[in-house]
Amino acid sequence: MLGIDYGERRIGLAVTDPTRTIASPLDTLKRRAGKRPPLSRLAEIARDLEVEALVVGLPLDLQGNETTWCREVRAFGDALASRLDVPVTYVDERLTSVQATRAVRSVGLGKKERERKERVDAGAAALILQAWLDRGLA
């Protein structure tokens, strides 16, 4: 399973272990402003990992409603899933970036390493994927 935290500047990635029990941060891809998302690179990563499904964070507002950004996230997830011919599930990602920031800060890294946005985005992807796994949907 591949977890994805899709953002305007970065795309955080996480992957499950073979038993689909634990999600771990994988990597973060940078996006260029005004450019299309790197679908080819993401598809390459997913194929290398033999991904069977995608779990994409959906940026609902605080009341749980879809935002205008949700349309872009869904279009991205659907396009990637179609390329890979795998199912995609969308998971509420509210507050995962806040939780990921706290988790990264708590692991004892130096300030420079703690503050790297890439770590937070991959951590958020892991939280999205782990929430989905914990619900027993895998």
Beta strands, then each sheet from edge to edge (+ up, - down):
strand 1: 2-6
strand 2: 10-16
strand 3: 23-30
strand 4: 54-58
strand 5: 88-92
sheet 1: 3+ 2- 1+ 4+ 5+
end
